[in-house]
Amino acid sequence: MRWGSVYELGWITLAALAAVALTGIGLGWAEATLLVLCPLLARHAWHLIRLARLIRRQHRLVPPFPKGIWGDIYRAIGQYQQRGRKGRKRQLRFFRRFREAANSVPDALVVLDKNRRIEWANPAAQVLMNLSWPRDEGKPLLEVFTHPELADYICAGEYARPLEVAPAHNRSLMLSIRVAPFGERKKQRLIVGRDITKIFHLNLIRRDFVANASHELRTPLTVITGFLETLIDSAQTPSNHRRPLNLMQHQAERMRSIIEDLLTLSRLEMDEHAIDIAPVDVPCELEQIVADASALSGGRHRFSIDIDSDLMLLGKDSELRSAFSNLLFNAVKHTPPGSHIQLVWASTASGPIFLVEDDGPGIEPEHIPRLTERFYRVDKARSRASGGTGLGLAIVKHVLSRHDARLAVASEPGQGSTFTCHFPPGIALTASQLERRRLRAATSA
């Protein structure tokens, strides 16, 4: 309470006592106190009613303000109102800038509420997804933008990989759909649709060209290789011709390996997910791969093997065998003699892992993000000398992607490299589970 209010109370008290003394009315302390407080209470009640009416009518409190404590109250509320108006103006400007930015984005942006109903969409959604706001506000997304895979994709909650769809209203388009949860408890969804038509067609053209060219090269290369073998094995071939013929045969074999790897990549790119899924006895496959790697090493490397004999996978056996063998053979080919190579196949809390670790020369950090690119080599001379095609890790990446797995690479120069395949727990399978599946299948048959 400010001193002005104390002075006011004091003057009212003195005035009341003077009035009592002059009129000669005999009053007790209670009656005198009530007589003193009545004018003050009446003034406070009037200001309180007036303030309530102004606030209810949303009037701005502006000077001049009353004197005393009510002036302080009016002034404080007026300042609070002013701060609120400034805050609302800032929010309005921010919202307007956000709306302008979202409207200028070439990608379709759609906001869904917790019931998967449309709350807002930018103009690009009209062109790409045939979805207009506010016309379609409140409608279920799947009612406006129909696609058989979209409902499962949104409900699954696994948004790490985008969904590629051709919208029903324009089959010439190809969209990449991404979903991002946001809002309170991540109940809302932001749908982002990007036009990837050109990239999609370029990938189709590249894939078809690689597949067709590789296929067409196989026949003449087979003929050339056959004649080279005949000339090398013939007793009539002059001795000074044998070295060039051996070099030609070596390069022909290298070209055949490249063509086979390109065809493998083309087959893997045909579908995003592996088909003909079946239980794969990974420990048995790894035993054969380790035997082949030992033969390739010729005793020049030391191997440590840690394989969980009870852990299997649901997948495509030929693809998994190709991925595992590529990683292990790379460790043999690209590490010097005497290196130690460790192979691990084990179950973890996040799912099965396949790990190949070596203590070789390691890889510079700038090369690691590009290791899975086609024909990318860290050391081109060494890779060609070891017979590498530059396609092995690209094949590994595609195989893992088709099994919803991922490849992690850790390496430091001079301290070796570690390649780890992380598989989702949903495709793990134990020997006992496999036996129960077989019993159920036999019983149902």
N, C-alpha and C positions, 0 to 999 in steps of 0.2 A: 504494500500500500504506500502510495506517495504521500509526502508531507501535505500536499494540497487537500487531500481527503481528510487528514487529521485536523487541519485548520477548519475545514468545512464542518466537521463534526463538533469541533469546539465552539464555533460561532453559533451553531444551532442550539447547542446545550445552554450557552449563556443567554441566548434570546429566550429560550423556554423558561429558564429560571427567573429571568427578569419579568416575564409576563406573569408568572405565578405570583411573584412578590408584589407586583403592582395591583393585581386584581384581588389579592387577598384570599385566594381560594386555598383552602387547606388540603394539600395532597401528600400522600405518602411517597416513599422512594420509588415504588413500583409504578405508581401513576405518573410520577414526574419523569421517570425514565421512558415510559411509553410515549408520553407527550413529546419528549425530546426526539425519539426515534421515528415517530410517524412521518414527519416531513422528509427525513432522509430515506426511509423505506419507500415512500411514495415516489420520490425522484428516481430511485434505483429501479422500481417496478416499471415506471414509464420508459426509461431507457432500455430495459430488458425487452419489453414488448415491442418497442420500436426497432431494436436490433433484430429480434426474431422475424418481424415482418419484412425487413430489408433483405435478410438472408433467404427467407422463403421465396421472395420475389426475384432473387438473384440480382439485386441491385449492387452496383459498385459503391463501396464506401470511400468517399472522397472528402477532403476538407471543405468547409471548416468542421472540426470535430468538437464535441462538448469538452468542457473543462473537467479536470479531476481524473479519477480513475477510469471513468467511462470514455474519456478522450483517449487514454492509453489503450483501452480495449478496442475501440473503433480503429485506432491507428494500426494496431497489431493485425487485426483482421484484414484491414485494407492492404497492408504489406503482403500478407499471406495470399490474398486474392491476386495481387499483382504478380507474385512469383508463380502462382498457378497459371495465370494467363501467358506469361513468358514461356513456361514449360510446355503448355499446349501448343503455342506457336512453333516452338522448336520441334515438337513431335510432328506437327502438321507439315513443316518444311521437310523434315526427314522422310516422312511417309510419301510426300509428293516426289522427292528426289528418288526414293526407292521405286515408286511406281513408274516414273519416267525411265529409270535405268532398266527395270524389268521389262517394260514395253519395248525398249530398243534392243533387247537381247534377241538374236536370231533363233535361239533354241526355244522350244515349247516349255513353259513353266506352268505347272498346275499344282494348286494347294488343295489337299484333301483333309477333311476333318477326321475325327476318331472313328466315324462310321463309314469311312471311305467315300464320302460325298464331296462334291466339288464346292470349294469355298471361293476360289479365285483362279483366273487363268489370264495369261498375257495374250496379246494379239497373234503371236506366232503359233499358239496352240490351235487357232482357227485353221491355219494352212496345213500344219503338220498332223494334227490329230482330229480335225473336224470338230473342235470343241470351242464354244464361244461363251464368254462371260460378259454380262450377267445372264444371258439366255439360259445357260445350263446350270446355273447356280442351284445347289441343293440336290442335284441329280447324282445317282451313283456313277462313278467313273466307268465301270464296266458296262453300264447301260448306254453310255454315249460313245465310248471308244472300246469296241468289242474286239477281243482277241483271245483265243483259247488258252494261251500260255500266260497271259498277263495276270489273271486272277491268282494262279498258283505262285507266280513270281512275287506279287505284293504280299500275299499271306505268309509265304515261307520265311520272310525276314532275312534272307541271305542276299545282300545287295552288293557284295564285293565285285561281282561280274555283271556287266550290263546285259539287258535282254534285247536282242535284235529282232524287230518285227516289221512286217509290211502292212501298213494300215489298210483297212478294208475300203476306205473311201478313195484311196489312190494307191493301187498296187505297184506303181512305178517308183514309189518312194521306199526307202529303207531307213528305219529309225533305230537309234540306239537309246533304249529306255533305262534311265537310272532312277533309283528311289532313295531318298534321304529322310529318315525319321527326324522329327523336331517337335518343338512345343512341350507342353506339360507332360511329363512322363513318357515323352517320345511317342505320343499317341497319334499325332498328325503325320502326314506324309507330303513331301515335296517331290513331284514327278518332273523329271527333266527329259525331254525328248529331243535328240539331236539328229539332224539330217546327215546320214553317212552314205547316201546313195552313191556318190562318186567314189568314195573310198571302197565301198562294198563291190562295185563293179570293177574297179581297178584290181582288187584282190582276186575277184573271179577270173579276170583276164590273165593275171599273173599265174594263178594256180593252174588254169587250163593250159596256158602256154608251157609251163614247166612240165606238167604231166604229159602233154602231147609230144613236146620236144624230147623229153627223156625217153618216152616210149619209142619214138621213131629212131632214136640213136642206138637203141639196144641191138637192133638187127644188124646194121652195118658193123657195129663194134664186135658183135659175136663173130661175124665173118672174118674180120681182121684178126681177132684173137686166134681163131682157128687156124688161119694160114700161118700166123707167126709160130704157133706151137708146132705145126708141121715142118716149117723151115728149120726151127731150132733142133727138132728131133731127127731131121734128115741127115744121113751120113754124107750126102753130097754137098751139104752147105759148107762153103769155105770157112776156115777157122777165123779169118779176119772179119767175117760177117757176123759171127756169133755175138760179139759184144754189142753192136748196134741192135741186133735182133732182140737180145735180152733187155736192153733199155726200152725198146719199143713195147715189148710185152709187159714190162713193169708199168709203163705209163698207161698202157691199155687197161691193165688191171685197176690202176688208180682211177681212170675215167669210169670204168664199170662200177666201182664203189661209189663214186659221186652220183652216177645215174640211179643206182639202187637207193641211195639215201634220199635223193630228190623225189623219187617215186613214193618212198615211204612217207615223206613229208606231205606229199599231195594226198595220199590216202588218209592221213591223220587229219588233214584240214577239211575233209569232206563233211565231217560231223563234229559237233562240239563235244559230244559225249560218246564214250566207247559203247559199241554194240556187242551183242552175243556175250553178255556178262556171265561169268561163271566163277566158282571158287578156284583160286590159283594157289597151288602148293608152292609158295614163295621159297621156303627153305630148300626144297628139292631143286628149284630153278637156280638158286644161288650156289648150291654145291657144284653144279655143272659150270656156272659162270666163273666161279673161283678156279676150277680146274683149267678152264680155257685161259684165264688170266695168268695162271702159273706157267702154262705152256708158252704163252706170249712173252712172259718175263724171262724164261730160260734160266731161272735161278738167280737172276740179278737183283731181285727185290725180296724184302722180308714182309710176310703177310701175317696179320692178326685178324682172326675171324671170330665174331660174336653173333651167332644167329639163334634167335628164338625158334626152336623147332616146332612149337605149337601155334605159331602166329601165321595166319594166312590172310588173303585178301579176296574180295569180290572184284573182278576186273577182267581184262583181256590179257591172257597169258603171253601172247606173242609181243604185245606192246610193252608190257612190264619187263619182259626179258630183254627187249631192245634197250629200254631206258637204263636198267640196272647194269647191263653189260657195257653200255657206252660210258657210264661214269667210272666203272672199275678199269676198263681198258684205257681210258684217258689218263688215269693215275699211273698206269704202267708205262704208257707211251711218253708222258711228259715229265717224268721224274728220272733223275740220274740213277745209275746202278748203285746198289747199297741202300736205297731209300726204304723207309718203312711205310707200309700201306695198311690201314686199318679199315675193316668192313664191319658195320653193325646193322643188324636187323632186329628191332626191339619195339616193344609197346610202351608208350608214355601216356601221361594223363590227357594230352591233347590229341592222341591218336598214334598209329604206327609210324615209325621213321626208318628210312634207309639212309645210312651215312657211309660216305667214303672219305677218309682222311689220310693225307700224306704229309711227309716232312720235306717235301721238295723245295724248289726255289721260290714258290709262292707267286702271287699275281699282284701287280700294281693296282691301287684302288680305282684309278680311272678306267681300267679295263673291265672291272667286274659287272657294271650295268649292261655291257654290250656282249657278254659272253654267249648269250643264247641267240644272238643274231646269226643269220645264215652267212657262212663263209667268213665269219669274223675270227681272226687268229691273234692271240697275244704276241706270239713270236712266229712270224710266217715261215722263216727258214726252218726252224725246228719242227713246226707242224708238218711241213711238206716232207722233211726228212724222215719223220716217223710214220708217214703214210696217212695222216689225217685228212679228212675231207672238209672240215670246218662246218659240218652239219650235225655232228653228234649231239651237242647241247641243245640245238634247236629241236631235234627229235625228242630229247628228254623233256623239254618244256611242253611240247604239244601232248606227249603221252600223259604227263602229270595233269595238265589242264583237262584232258578228257576223263580223268579219274577224280576230278575236283581236288587235286593235290597241288602243291607248290614246291618250287626249288629254292633253297636258300644257299648262298655262297658266302663263305667267310675265308679271307686269305690276307696274309701280310707278307711282303717280300722277305725272303730268307727264313720264313717260319712255316712254310707249307700252306696247304689249302684244305678246306672242308666243304664238301658238297652234301647237303642234307635234303632228302625228299620227305616232306610232311604230308601224310595221308589223313583224311578225315576219319574219325572213329567209327562212323557209320558203315564203312566198308571193311572193317576188321572182322576177322573170323578165326575162331580157334578150331582145333581138330575135333573136340567134343561137339561143338556147335555144328560142324560139317557132318559129323556122324548122325546127329539128330535130324538134320535136314534130309539126309539120305533115307533114314528110317521112315520119316513122314512121307517122303515121295514114294517109297516102296509100298507103304500101307495104303496111300490114296490110290495107287495104281492097281 
